Amino acid sequence: MSVDANYDEDDEKGDASLEGSARRFGDFDCPECSANNPYDDKFGDGDEIRCYYCGAEFLVKVTDAGRLKLRLM
Ligand SMILES: [Zn+2]
C-alpha cells in the first residue's frame, strides 16, 4: 500500500489543456476516502487542501497539461 497518493483526475472533462499548470479547481475527490470535496475558494498548484471527511491534507500539483495531482502530506 503506497503512502504516496498521487492522483490523476482522468475523468475531468473538457478543456484541460487550455490553462495548463495555471488551472484552478473548485472541487476534488479525496484519494484516501473517495469523498467529493467542493471548495468555495478555488485551489491550484502549490495550494494545500484538506478533505472535510477524513481530514487528510494534500499538496496540490497541477501538471503542465492541467491535470490535478494530490500529494498526501
Ligand atoms: Zn478523505
N, CA, C, O and the ligand as a Tripos MOL2 file, in Angstrom:
@<TRIPOS>MOLECULE
protein
  293   291    74     0     0
PROTEIN
NO_CHARGES

@<TRIPOS>ATOM
      1 N           0.8480   -1.1870    0.0000 N.3       1 MET1
      2 CA          0.0000    0.0000    0.0000 C.3       1 MET1
      3 C           0.8830    1.2350    0.0000 C.2       1 MET1
      4 O           1.7520    1.3980    0.8560 O.2       1 MET1
      5 N           0.6480    2.0880   -0.9600 N.am      2 SER2
      6 CA          1.5010    3.2610   -1.1250 C.3       2 SER2
      7 C           1.0010    4.4410   -0.3250 C.2       2 SER2
      8 O          -0.1910    4.7460   -0.3230 O.2       2 SER2
      9 N           1.9300    5.1090    0.3600 N.am      3 VAL3
     10 CA          1.5710    6.3130    1.1020 C.3       3 VAL3
     11 C           1.5930    7.5140    0.1760 C.2       3 VAL3
     12 O           0.9630    8.5360    0.4460 O.2       3 VAL3
     13 N           2.3210    7.3800   -0.9100 N.am      4 ASP4
     14 CA          2.4750    8.4650   -1.8660 C.3       4 ASP4
     15 C           1.2780    8.4710   -2.8120 C.2       4 ASP4
     16 O           1.3070    7.8460   -3.8720 O.2       4 ASP4
     17 N           0.2370    9.1770   -2.4170 N.am      5 ALA5
     18 CA         -1.0260    9.0870   -3.1280 C.3       5 ALA5
     19 C          -1.1290   10.1040   -4.2530 C.2       5 ALA5
     20 O          -1.9030   11.0580   -4.1740 O.2       5 ALA5
     21 N          -0.3700    9.8980   -5.2640 N.am      6 ASN6
     22 CA         -0.5730   10.7220   -6.4520 C.3       6 ASN6
     23 C          -1.9190   10.3680   -7.0580 C.2       6 ASN6
     24 O          -2.3520    9.2160   -7.0210 O.2       6 ASN6
     25 N          -2.5600   11.3580   -7.6040 N.am      7 TYR7
     26 CA         -3.9310   11.1640   -8.0280 C.3       7 TYR7
     27 C          -4.1540   11.8240   -9.3740 C.2       7 TYR7
     28 O          -3.9010   13.0170   -9.5400 O.2       7 TYR7
     29 N          -4.6130   11.0660  -10.3040 N.am      8 ASP8
     30 CA         -4.9110   11.5970  -11.6280 C.3       8 ASP8
     31 C          -6.4110   11.7990  -11.7900 C.2       8 ASP8
     32 O          -7.2050   10.8720  -11.6300 O.2       8 ASP8
     33 N          -6.7670   13.0050  -12.1050 N.am      9 GLU9
     34 CA         -8.1790   13.2890  -12.3520 C.3       9 GLU9
     35 C          -8.4840   12.9860  -13.8030 C.2       9 GLU9
     36 O          -8.6250   13.8950  -14.6210 O.2       9 GLU9
     37 N          -8.5840   11.7010  -14.1210 N.am     10 ASP10
     38 CA         -8.7120   11.2980  -15.5140 C.3      10 ASP10
     39 C         -10.0570   11.6390  -16.1270 C.2      10 ASP10
     40 O         -10.1740   11.8300  -17.3370 O.2      10 ASP10
     41 N         -11.0640   11.7120  -15.2820 N.am     11 ASP11
     42 CA        -12.3990   11.9350  -15.8360 C.3      11 ASP11
     43 C         -12.7900   13.4050  -15.8720 C.2      11 ASP11
     44 O         -13.9450   13.7410  -16.1320 O.2      11 ASP11
     45 N         -11.8240   14.2790  -15.6100 N.am     12 GLU12
     46 CA        -12.0810   15.7150  -15.7510 C.3      12 GLU12
     47 C         -12.3560   16.0070  -17.2230 C.2      12 GLU12
     48 O         -11.5520   15.6840  -18.0970 O.2      12 GLU12
     49 N         -13.4920   16.6160  -17.4730 N.am     13 LYS13
     50 CA        -13.8690   16.7580  -18.8760 C.3      13 LYS13
     51 C         -13.4370   18.1010  -19.4550 C.2      13 LYS13
     52 O         -13.1950   19.0740  -18.7400 O.2      13 LYS13
     53 N         -13.3530   18.1060  -20.7690 N.am     14 GLY14
     54 CA        -13.2420   19.3620  -21.4800 C.3      14 GLY14
     55 C         -11.8490   19.9190  -21.6700 C.2      14 GLY14
     56 O         -10.9630   19.2420  -22.1920 O.2      14 GLY14
     57 N         -11.6600   21.1580  -21.2430 N.am     15 ASP15
     58 CA        -10.5510   21.9810  -21.6930 C.3      15 ASP15
     59 C          -9.3190   21.8770  -20.8130 C.2      15 ASP15
     60 O          -8.7300   22.8970  -20.4530 O.2      15 ASP15
     61 N          -8.9260   20.6850  -20.4680 N.am     16 ALA16
     62 CA         -7.8330   20.5070  -19.5320 C.3      16 ALA16
     63 C          -6.5530   21.1890  -19.9940 C.2      16 ALA16
     64 O          -5.7640   21.6390  -19.1630 O.2      16 ALA16
     65 N          -6.3380   21.2730  -21.2670 N.am     17 SER17
     66 CA         -5.0540   21.7780  -21.7500 C.3      17 SER17
     67 C          -5.0260   23.2920  -21.9230 C.2      17 SER17
     68 O          -3.9690   23.8620  -22.1940 O.2      17 SER17
     69 N          -6.1730   23.9510  -21.7700 N.am     18 LEU18
     70 CA         -6.2200   25.3740  -22.0810 C.3      18 LEU18
     71 C          -5.3900   26.2180  -21.1180 C.2      18 LEU18
     72 O          -4.6770   27.1260  -21.5450 O.2      18 LEU18
     73 N          -5.4780   25.9270  -19.8300 N.am     19 GLU19
     74 CA         -4.8090   26.7670  -18.8430 C.3      19 GLU19
     75 C          -3.5130   26.1480  -18.3340 C.2      19 GLU19
     76 O          -2.7300   26.8170  -17.6590 O.2      19 GLU19
     77 N          -3.2830   24.9010  -18.6460 N.am     20 GLY20
     78 CA         -2.0700   24.2570  -18.1890 C.3      20 GLY20
     79 C          -1.9460   24.2630  -16.6790 C.2      20 GLY20
     80 O          -2.9290   24.0610  -15.9660 O.2      20 GLY20
     81 N          -0.7310   24.4950  -16.1900 N.am     21 SER21
     82 CA         -0.4810   24.4140  -14.7540 C.3      21 SER21
     83 C          -1.1000   25.5650  -13.9860 C.2      21 SER21
     84 O          -1.1050   25.5480  -12.7550 O.2      21 SER21
     85 N          -1.6240   26.5680  -14.6830 N.am     22 ALA22
     86 CA         -2.2870   27.6830  -14.0090 C.3      22 ALA22
     87 C          -3.7540   27.3830  -13.7350 C.2      22 ALA22
     88 O          -4.4690   28.2030  -13.1580 O.2      22 ALA22
     89 N          -4.1870   26.2240  -14.1470 N.am     23 ARG23
     90 CA         -5.5810   25.8560  -13.9720 C.3      23 ARG23
     91 C          -5.9430   25.7830  -12.4850 C.2      23 ARG23
     92 O          -5.1250   25.3870  -11.6550 O.2      23 ARG23
     93 N          -7.1700   26.1660  -12.1670 N.am     24 ARG24
     94 CA         -7.6310   26.0870  -10.8000 C.3      24 ARG24
     95 C          -8.8800   25.2140  -10.7280 C.2      24 ARG24
     96 O          -9.6410   25.1020  -11.6890 O.2      24 ARG24
     97 N          -9.0670   24.5950   -9.5550 N.am     25 PHE25
     98 CA        -10.1270   23.6090   -9.4060 C.3      25 PHE25
     99 C         -11.0880   24.0230   -8.2990 C.2      25 PHE25
    100 O         -10.6860   24.6410   -7.3130 O.2      25 PHE25
    101 N         -12.3510   23.6780   -8.4720 N.am     26 GLY26
    102 CA        -13.3730   24.0340   -7.4890 C.3      26 GLY26
    103 C         -13.7940   22.8700   -6.6150 C.2      26 GLY26
    104 O         -14.6100   23.0300   -5.7070 O.2      26 GLY26
    105 N         -13.2380   21.6960   -6.8870 N.am     27 ASP27
    106 CA        -13.5550   20.5440   -6.0570 C.3      27 ASP27
    107 C         -12.5570   19.4350   -6.3480 C.2      27 ASP27
    108 O         -11.8520   19.4660   -7.3570 O.2      27 ASP27
    109 N         -12.5060   18.4580   -5.4550 N.am     28 PHE28
    110 CA        -11.6470   17.3070   -5.7120 C.3      28 PHE28
    111 C         -12.2460   16.0800   -5.0520 C.2      28 PHE28
    112 O         -13.0270   16.1810   -4.1060 O.2      28 PHE28
    113 N         -11.8680   14.9230   -5.5660 N.am     29 ASP29
    114 CA        -12.2480   13.6620   -4.9460 C.3      29 ASP29
    115 C         -11.0820   13.1750   -4.1070 C.2      29 ASP29
    116 O          -9.9740   12.9990   -4.6140 O.2      29 ASP29
    117 N         -11.3310   12.9600   -2.8280 N.am     30 CYS30
    118 CA        -10.2570   12.5630   -1.9070 C.3      30 CYS30
    119 C          -9.6840   11.2060   -2.2940 C.2      30 CYS30
    120 O         -10.4270   10.2340   -2.4200 O.2      30 CYS30
    121 N          -8.3570   11.1300   -2.4850 N.am     31 PRO31
    122 CA         -7.7360    9.8480   -2.8190 C.3      31 PRO31
    123 C          -7.7900    8.8480   -1.6680 C.2      31 PRO31
    124 O          -7.6840    7.6410   -1.8890 O.2      31 PRO31
    125 N          -7.9530    9.3420   -0.4430 N.am     32 GLU32
    126 CA         -7.9410    8.4740    0.7300 C.3      32 GLU32
    127 C          -9.3050    7.8360    0.9930 C.2      32 GLU32
    128 O          -9.3910    6.6450    1.2940 O.2      32 GLU32
    129 N         -10.3720    8.6360    0.8790 N.am     33 CYS33
    130 CA        -11.6920    8.1140    1.2410 C.3      33 CYS33
    131 C         -12.7120    8.2560    0.1210 C.2      33 CYS33
    132 O         -13.8720    7.8750    0.2810 O.2      33 CYS33
    133 N         -12.2810    8.8090   -1.0230 N.am     34 SER34
    134 CA        -13.1220    8.9340   -2.2160 C.3      34 SER34
    135 C         -14.2570    9.9420   -2.0850 C.2      34 SER34
    136 O         -15.1020   10.0370   -2.9750 O.2      34 SER34
    137 N         -14.2860   10.6930   -0.9940 N.am     35 ALA35
    138 CA        -15.3360   11.6940   -0.8500 C.3      35 ALA35
    139 C         -15.0850   12.8650   -1.7800 C.2      35 ALA35
    140 O         -13.9400   13.2400   -2.0340 O.2      35 ALA35
    141 N         -16.1650   13.4360   -2.2830 N.am     36 ASN36
    142 CA        -16.0480   14.6310   -3.1140 C.3      36 ASN36
    143 C         -16.0830   15.8580   -2.2190 C.2      36 ASN36
    144 O         -16.9870   16.0270   -1.4000 O.2      36 ASN36
    145 N         -15.0760   16.7130   -2.3920 N.am     37 ASN37
    146 CA        -14.9570   17.9230   -1.5820 C.3      37 ASN37
    147 C         -15.1050   19.1690   -2.4460 C.2      37 ASN37
    148 O         -14.1900   19.5110   -3.1940 O.2      37 ASN37
    149 N         -16.2360   19.8460   -2.3540 N.am     38 PRO38
    150 CA        -16.3760   21.1200   -3.0560 C.3      38 PRO38
    151 C         -15.5890   22.2010   -2.3130 C.2      38 PRO38
    152 O         -15.5690   22.2330   -1.0820 O.2      38 PRO38
    153 N         -14.9450   23.0780   -3.0730 N.am     39 TYR39
    154 CA        -14.1920   24.1670   -2.4550 C.3      39 TYR39
    155 C         -14.7510   25.4930   -2.9590 C.2      39 TYR39
    156 O         -14.8120   25.7290   -4.1660 O.2      39 TYR39
    157 N         -15.1580   26.3530   -2.0330 N.am     40 ASP40
    158 CA        -15.6620   27.6620   -2.4330 C.3      40 ASP40
    159 C         -14.5540   28.4890   -3.0610 C.2      40 ASP40
    160 O         -14.7480   29.1260   -4.0970 O.2      40 ASP40
    161 N         -13.3780   28.4720   -2.4170 N.am     41 ASP41
    162 CA        -12.2270   29.1520   -2.9920 C.3      41 ASP41
    163 C         -11.4920   28.1530   -3.8560 C.2      41 ASP41
    164 O         -11.0680   27.1000   -3.3800 O.2      41 ASP41
    165 N         -11.3430   28.4780   -5.1060 N.am     42 LYS42
    166 CA        -10.6680   27.5470   -6.0000 C.3      42 LYS42
    167 C          -9.2080   27.3790   -5.5970 C.2      42 LYS42
    168 O          -8.5730   28.3040   -5.0910 O.2      42 LYS42
    169 N          -8.7030   26.1990   -5.8280 N.am     43 PHE43
    170 CA         -7.3220   25.8990   -5.4710 C.3      43 PHE43
    171 C          -6.5440   25.5250   -6.7220 C.2      43 PHE43
    172 O          -7.1050   25.0940   -7.7300 O.2      43 PHE43
    173 N          -5.2350   25.7050   -6.6200 N.am     44 GLY44
    174 CA         -4.3810   25.4080   -7.7640 C.3      44 GLY44
    175 C          -3.0180   24.9290   -7.3110 C.2      44 GLY44
    176 O          -2.8260   24.5640   -6.1520 O.2      44 GLY44
    177 N          -2.0770   24.9350   -8.2370 N.am     45 ASP45
    178 CA         -0.7390   24.4170   -7.9910 C.3      45 ASP45
    179 C          -0.1000   25.0550   -6.7620 C.2      45 ASP45
    180 O          -0.0470   26.2800   -6.6550 O.2      45 ASP45
    181 N           0.3810   24.2340   -5.8400 N.am     46 GLY46
    182 CA          1.0770   24.7290   -4.6580 C.3      46 GLY46
    183 C           0.1840   24.9570   -3.4540 C.2      46 GLY46
    184 O           0.6860   25.2040   -2.3580 O.2      46 GLY46
    185 N          -1.1260   24.8820   -3.6280 N.am     47 ASP47
    186 CA         -2.0410   25.0740   -2.5050 C.3      47 ASP47
    187 C          -2.1030   23.8190   -1.6480 C.2      47 ASP47
    188 O          -1.7710   22.7210   -2.0930 O.2      47 ASP47
    189 N          -2.5380   24.0120   -0.4050 N.am     48 GLU48
    190 CA         -2.7420   22.8840    0.4940 C.3      48 GLU48
    191 C          -4.2360   22.7680    0.7560 C.2      48 GLU48
    192 O          -4.8920   23.7490    1.1030 O.2      48 GLU48
    193 N          -4.7630   21.5710    0.5880 N.am     49 ILE49
    194 CA         -6.1910   21.3590    0.7750 C.3      49 ILE49
    195 C          -6.4100   20.2110    1.7450 C.2      49 ILE49
    196 O          -5.5370   19.3660    1.9450 O.2      49 ILE49
    197 N          -7.5930   20.1990    2.3400 N.am     50 ARG50
    198 CA         -7.9110   19.1720    3.3300 C.3      50 ARG50
    199 C          -9.2520   18.5420    2.9870 C.2      50 ARG50
    200 O         -10.2020   19.2160    2.5890 O.2      50 ARG50
    201 N          -9.2950   17.2340    3.1530 N.am     51 CYS51
    202 CA        -10.5560   16.5320    2.9780 C.3      51 CYS51
    203 C         -11.4310   16.7650    4.1980 C.2      51 CYS51
    204 O         -11.0060   16.5310    5.3300 O.2      51 CYS51
    205 N         -12.6470   17.2240    3.9690 N.am     52 TYR52
    206 CA        -13.5500   17.5150    5.0850 C.3      52 TYR52
    207 C         -14.0840   16.2560    5.7420 C.2      52 TYR52
    208 O         -14.6370   16.3150    6.8400 O.2      52 TYR52
    209 N         -13.9250   15.1300    5.0890 N.am     53 TYR53
    210 CA        -14.5000   13.8890    5.5970 C.3      53 TYR53
    211 C         -13.5170   13.1020    6.4510 C.2      53 TYR53
    212 O         -13.8390   12.7090    7.5730 O.2      53 TYR53
    213 N         -12.3140   12.8710    5.9210 N.am     54 CYS54
    214 CA        -11.3520   12.0530    6.6600 C.3      54 CYS54
    215 C         -10.2290   12.8850    7.2530 C.2      54 CYS54
    216 O          -9.4410   12.3670    8.0440 O.2      54 CYS54
    217 N         -10.1290   14.1720    6.8910 N.am     55 GLY55
    218 CA         -9.1340   15.0520    7.4870 C.3      55 GLY55
    219 C          -7.7600   14.9880    6.8610 C.2      55 GLY55
    220 O          -6.8430   15.6700    7.3210 O.2      55 GLY55
    221 N          -7.5930   14.1860    5.8230 N.am     56 ALA56
    222 CA         -6.2950   14.0940    5.1560 C.3      56 ALA56
    223 C          -5.9690   15.4140    4.4670 C.2      56 ALA56
    224 O          -6.8460   16.0630    3.8980 O.2      56 ALA56
    225 N          -4.6850   15.8060    4.5250 N.am     57 GLU57
    226 CA         -4.2490   17.0320    3.8680 C.3      57 GLU57
    227 C          -3.4090   16.6890    2.6580 C.2      57 GLU57
    228 O          -2.6230   15.7410    2.6730 O.2      57 GLU57
    229 N          -3.5870   17.4760    1.6120 N.am     58 PHE58
    230 CA         -2.8850   17.2100    0.3610 C.3      58 PHE58
    231 C          -2.2390   18.4750   -0.1690 C.2      58 PHE58
    232 O          -2.7740   19.5760   -0.0410 O.2      58 PHE58
    233 N          -1.0690   18.2830   -0.7690 N.am     59 LEU59
    234 CA         -0.4230   19.3600   -1.5120 C.3      59 LEU59
    235 C          -0.8540   19.2310   -2.9700 C.2      59 LEU59
    236 O          -0.7510   18.1650   -3.5770 O.2      59 LEU59
    237 N          -1.3380   20.3420   -3.5110 N.am     60 VAL60
    238 CA         -1.8720   20.3250   -4.8720 C.3      60 VAL60
    239 C          -0.7540   20.5220   -5.8880 C.2      60 VAL60
    240 O           0.0750   21.4220   -5.7560 O.2      60 VAL60
    241 N          -0.7490   19.6760   -6.8880 N.am     61 LYS61
    242 CA          0.1590   19.8250   -8.0070 C.3      61 LYS61
    243 C          -0.6660   19.7950   -9.2740 C.2      61 LYS61
    244 O          -1.4560   18.8740   -9.4810 O.2      61 LYS61
    245 N          -0.4920   20.7870  -10.1220 N.am     62 VAL62
    246 CA         -1.1780   20.7890  -11.4170 C.3      62 VAL62
    247 C          -0.1150   20.6540  -12.5010 C.2      62 VAL62
    248 O           0.8190   21.4520  -12.5750 O.2      62 VAL62
    249 N          -0.2670   19.6560  -13.3200 N.am     63 THR63
    250 CA          0.7240   19.3980  -14.3590 C.3      63 THR63
    251 C           0.6120   20.4280  -15.4690 C.2      63 THR63
    252 O          -0.3590   21.1830  -15.5300 O.2      63 THR63
    253 N           1.6070   20.4570  -16.3440 N.am     64 ASP64
    254 CA          1.5890   21.3740  -17.4810 C.3      64 ASP64
    255 C           0.3760   21.1330  -18.3780 C.2      64 ASP64
    256 O          -0.0650   22.0230  -19.1050 O.2      64 ASP64
    257 N          -0.1490   19.9190  -18.3120 N.am     65 ALA65
    258 CA         -1.3300   19.5880  -19.1100 C.3      65 ALA65
    259 C          -2.6220   19.9660  -18.3950 C.2      65 ALA65
    260 O          -3.7120   19.7140  -18.9070 O.2      65 ALA65
    261 N          -2.5050   20.5690  -17.2140 N.am     66 GLY66
    262 CA         -3.6930   20.9970  -16.4910 C.3      66 GLY66
    263 C          -4.3800   19.8850  -15.7320 C.2      66 GLY66
    264 O          -5.5820   19.9490  -15.4770 O.2      66 GLY66
    265 N          -3.6220   18.8660  -15.3680 N.am     67 ARG67
    266 CA         -4.2180   17.7500  -14.6340 C.3      67 ARG67
    267 C          -3.8880   17.8490  -13.1590 C.2      67 ARG67
    268 O          -2.7670   18.1830  -12.7750 O.2      67 ARG67
    269 N          -4.8780   17.5530  -12.3460 N.am     68 LEU68
    270 CA         -4.7570   17.6640  -10.8950 C.3      68 LEU68
    271 C          -4.0690   16.4480  -10.2970 C.2      68 LEU68
    272 O          -4.4380   15.3070  -10.5750 O.2      68 LEU68
    273 N          -3.0480   16.7150   -9.4580 N.am     69 LYS69
    274 CA         -2.4130   15.6480   -8.7070 C.3      69 LYS69
    275 C          -2.3990   16.0700   -7.2490 C.2      69 LYS69
    276 O          -2.1210   17.2270   -6.9340 O.2      69 LYS69
    277 N          -2.6990   15.1330   -6.3620 N.am     70 LEU70
    278 CA         -2.7290   15.4270   -4.9390 C.3      70 LEU70
    279 C          -1.6980   14.5680   -4.2290 C.2      70 LEU70
    280 O          -1.6820   13.3450   -4.3690 O.2      70 LEU70
    281 N          -0.8260   15.2370   -3.4540 N.am     71 ARG71
    282 CA          0.1920   14.5090   -2.7140 C.3      71 ARG71
    283 C          -0.1640   14.5580   -1.2370 C.2      71 ARG71
    284 O          -0.3100   15.6350   -0.6590 O.2      71 ARG71
    285 N          -0.3010   13.3990   -0.6370 N.am     72 LEU72
    286 CA         -0.6480   13.3130    0.7830 C.3      72 LEU72
    287 C           0.4600   13.9360    1.6340 C.2      72 LEU72
    288 O           1.6370   13.6250    1.4530 O.2      72 LEU72
    289 N           0.0770   14.8160    2.5610 N.am     73 MET73
    290 CA          1.0590   15.5000    3.3840 C.3      73 MET73
    291 C           1.2830   14.7830    4.7100 C.2      73 MET73
    292 O           2.0870   15.2330    5.5270 O.2      73 MET73
    293 ZN        -10.9180   11.9550    2.5850 Zn       74 ZN74
@<TRIPOS>BOND
     1     1     2 1
     2     2     3 1
     3     3     4 2
     4     3     5 am
     5     5     6 1
     6     6     7 1
     7     7     8 2
     8     7     9 am
     9     9    10 1
    10    10    11 1
    11    11    12 2
    12    11    13 am
    13    13    14 1
    14    14    15 1
    15    15    16 2
    16    15    17 am
    17    17    18 1
    18    18    19 1
    19    19    20 2
    20    19    21 am
    21    21    22 1
    22    22    23 1
    23    23    24 2
    24    23    25 am
    25    25    26 1
    26    26    27 1
    27    27    28 2
    28    27    29 am
    29    29    30 1
    30    30    31 1
    31    31    32 2
    32    31    33 am
    33    33    34 1
    34    34    35 1
    35    35    36 2
    36    35    37 am
    37    37    38 1
    38    38    39 1
    39    39    40 2
    40    39    41 am
    41    41    42 1
    42    42    43 1
    43    43    44 2
    44    43    45 am
    45    45    46 1
    46    46    47 1
    47    47    48 2
    48    47    49 am
    49    49    50 1
    50    50    51 1
    51    51    52 2
    52    51    53 am
    53    53    54 1
    54    54    55 1
    55    55    56 2
    56    55    57 am
    57    57    58 1
    58    58    59 1
    59    59    60 2
    60    59    61 am
    61    61    62 1
    62    62    63 1
    63    63    64 2
    64    63    65 am
    65    65    66 1
    66    66    67 1
    67    67    68 2
    68    67    69 am
    69    69    70 1
    70    70    71 1
    71    71    72 2
    72    71    73 am
    73    73    74 1
    74    74    75 1
    75    75    76 2
    76    75    77 am
    77    77    78 1
    78    78    79 1
    79    79    80 2
    80    79    81 am
    81    81    82 1
    82    82    83 1
    83    83    84 2
    84    83    85 am
    85    85    86 1
    86    86    87 1
    87    87    88 2
    88    87    89 am
    89    89    90 1
    90    90    91 1
    91    91    92 2
    92    91    93 am
    93    93    94 1
    94    94    95 1
    95    95    96 2
    96    95    97 am
    97    97    98 1
    98    98    99 1
    99    99   100 2
   100    99   101 am
   101   101   102 1
   102   102   103 1
   103   103   104 2
   104   103   105 am
   105   105   106 1
   106   106   107 1
   107   107   108 2
   108   107   109 am
   109   109   110 1
   110   110   111 1
   111   111   112 2
   112   111   113 am
   113   113   114 1
   114   114   115 1
   115   115   116 2
   116   115   117 am
   117   117   118 1
   118   118   119 1
   119   119   120 2
   120   119   121 am
   121   121   122 1
   122   122   123 1
   123   123   124 2
   124   123   125 am
   125   125   126 1
   126   126   127 1
   127   127   128 2
   128   127   129 am
   129   129   130 1
   130   130   131 1
   131   131   132 2
   132   131   133 am
   133   133   134 1
   134   134   135 1
   135   135   136 2
   136   135   137 am
   137   137   138 1
   138   138   139 1
   139   139   140 2
   140   139   141 am
   141   141   142 1
   142   142   143 1
   143   143   144 2
   144   143   145 am
   145   145   146 1
   146   146   147 1
   147   147   148 2
   148   147   149 am
   149   149   150 1
   150   150   151 1
   151   151   152 2
   152   151   153 am
   153   153   154 1
   154   154   155 1
   155   155   156 2
   156   155   157 am
   157   157   158 1
   158   158   159 1
   159   159   160 2
   160   159   161 am
   161   161   162 1
   162   162   163 1
   163   163   164 2
   164   163   165 am
   165   165   166 1
   166   166   167 1
   167   167   168 2
   168   167   169 am
   169   169   170 1
   170   170   171 1
   171   171   172 2
   172   171   173 am
   173   173   174 1
   174   174   175 1
   175   175   176 2
   176   175   177 am
   177   177   178 1
   178   178   179 1
   179   179   180 2
   180   179   181 am
   181   181   182 1
   182   182   183 1
   183   183   184 2
   184   183   185 am
   185   185   186 1
   186   186   187 1
   187   187   188 2
   188   187   189 am
   189   189   190 1
   190   190   191 1
   191   191   192 2
   192   191   193 am
   193   193   194 1
   194   194   195 1
   195   195   196 2
   196   195   197 am
   197   197   198 1
   198   198   199 1
   199   199   200 2
   200   199   201 am
   201   201   202 1
   202   202   203 1
   203   203   204 2
   204   203   205 am
   205   205   206 1
   206   206   207 1
   207   207   208 2
   208   207   209 am
   209   209   210 1
   210   210   211 1
   211   211   212 2
   212   211   213 am
   213   213   214 1
   214   214   215 1
   215   215   216 2
   216   215   217 am
   217   217   218 1
   218   218   219 1
   219   219   220 2
   220   219   221 am
   221   221   222 1
   222   222   223 1
   223   223   224 2
   224   223   225 am
   225   225   226 1
   226   226   227 1
   227   227   228 2
   228   227   229 am
   229   229   230 1
   230   230   231 1
   231   231   232 2
   232   231   233 am
   233   233   234 1
   234   234   235 1
   235   235   236 2
   236   235   237 am
   237   237   238 1
   238   238   239 1
   239   239   240 2
   240   239   241 am
   241   241   242 1
   242   242   243 1
   243   243   244 2
   244   243   245 am
   245   245   246 1
   246   246   247 1
   247   247   248 2
   248   247   249 am
   249   249   250 1
   250   250   251 1
   251   251   252 2
   252   251   253 am
   253   253   254 1
   254   254   255 1
   255   255   256 2
   256   255   257 am
   257   257   258 1
   258   258   259 1
   259   259   260 2
   260   259   261 am
   261   261   262 1
   262   262   263 1
   263   263   264 2
   264   263   265 am
   265   265   266 1
   266   266   267 1
   267   267   268 2
   268   267   269 am
   269   269   270 1
   270   270   271 1
   271   271   272 2
   272   271   273 am
   273   273   274 1
   274   274   275 1
   275   275   276 2
   276   275   277 am
   277   277   278 1
   278   278   279 1
   279   279   280 2
   280   279   281 am
   281   281   282 1
   282   282   283 1
   283   283   284 2
   284   283   285 am
   285   285   286 1
   286   286   287 1
   287   287   288 2
   288   287   289 am
   289   289   290 1
   290   290   291 1
   291   291   292 2
@<TRIPOS>SUBSTRUCTURE
     1 MET1         2 RESIDUE 1 A MET
     2 SER2         6 RESIDUE 1 A SER
     3 VAL3        10 RESIDUE 1 A VAL
     4 ASP4        14 RESIDUE 1 A ASP
     5 ALA5        18 RESIDUE 1 A ALA
     6 ASN6        22 RESIDUE 1 A ASN
     7 TYR7        26 RESIDUE 1 A TYR
     8 ASP8        30 RESIDUE 1 A ASP
     9 GLU9        34 RESIDUE 1 A GLU
    10 ASP10       38 RESIDUE 1 A ASP
    11 ASP11       42 RESIDUE 1 A ASP
    12 GLU12       46 RESIDUE 1 A GLU
    13 LYS13       50 RESIDUE 1 A LYS
    14 GLY14       54 RESIDUE 1 A GLY
    15 ASP15       58 RESIDUE 1 A ASP
    16 ALA16       62 RESIDUE 1 A ALA
    17 SER17       66 RESIDUE 1 A SER
    18 LEU18       70 RESIDUE 1 A LEU
    19 GLU19       74 RESIDUE 1 A GLU
    20 GLY20       78 RESIDUE 1 A GLY
    21 SER21       82 RESIDUE 1 A SER
    22 ALA22       86 RESIDUE 1 A ALA
    23 ARG23       90 RESIDUE 1 A ARG
    24 ARG24       94 RESIDUE 1 A ARG
    25 PHE25       98 RESIDUE 1 A PHE
    26 GLY26      102 RESIDUE 1 A GLY
    27 ASP27      106 RESIDUE 1 A ASP
    28 PHE28      110 RESIDUE 1 A PHE
    29 ASP29      114 RESIDUE 1 A ASP
    30 CYS30      118 RESIDUE 1 A CYS
    31 PRO31      122 RESIDUE 1 A PRO
    32 GLU32      126 RESIDUE 1 A GLU
    33 CYS33      130 RESIDUE 1 A CYS
    34 SER34      134 RESIDUE 1 A SER
    35 ALA35      138 RESIDUE 1 A ALA
    36 ASN36      142 RESIDUE 1 A ASN
    37 ASN37      146 RESIDUE 1 A ASN
    38 PRO38      150 RESIDUE 1 A PRO
    39 TYR39      154 RESIDUE 1 A TYR
    40 ASP40      158 RESIDUE 1 A ASP
    41 ASP41      162 RESIDUE 1 A ASP
    42 LYS42      166 RESIDUE 1 A LYS
    43 PHE43      170 RESIDUE 1 A PHE
    44 GLY44      174 RESIDUE 1 A GLY
    45 ASP45      178 RESIDUE 1 A ASP
    46 GLY46      182 RESIDUE 1 A GLY
    47 ASP47      186 RESIDUE 1 A ASP
    48 GLU48      190 RESIDUE 1 A GLU
    49 ILE49      194 RESIDUE 1 A ILE
    50 ARG50      198 RESIDUE 1 A ARG
    51 CYS51      202 RESIDUE 1 A CYS
    52 TYR52      206 RESIDUE 1 A TYR
    53 TYR53      210 RESIDUE 1 A TYR
    54 CYS54      214 RESIDUE 1 A CYS
    55 GLY55      218 RESIDUE 1 A GLY
    56 ALA56      222 RESIDUE 1 A ALA
    57 GLU57      226 RESIDUE 1 A GLU
    58 PHE58      230 RESIDUE 1 A PHE
    59 LEU59      234 RESIDUE 1 A LEU
    60 VAL60      238 RESIDUE 1 A VAL
    61 LYS61      242 RESIDUE 1 A LYS
    62 VAL62      246 RESIDUE 1 A VAL
    63 THR63      250 RESIDUE 1 A THR
    64 ASP64      254 RESIDUE 1 A ASP
    65 ALA65      258 RESIDUE 1 A ALA
    66 GLY66      262 RESIDUE 1 A GLY
    67 ARG67      266 RESIDUE 1 A ARG
    68 LEU68      270 RESIDUE 1 A LEU
    69 LYS69      274 RESIDUE 1 A LYS
    70 LEU70      278 RESIDUE 1 A LEU
    71 ARG71      282 RESIDUE 1 A ARG
    72 LEU72      286 RESIDUE 1 A LEU
    73 MET73      290 RESIDUE 1 A MET
    74 ZN74       293 GROUP 0 **** ****
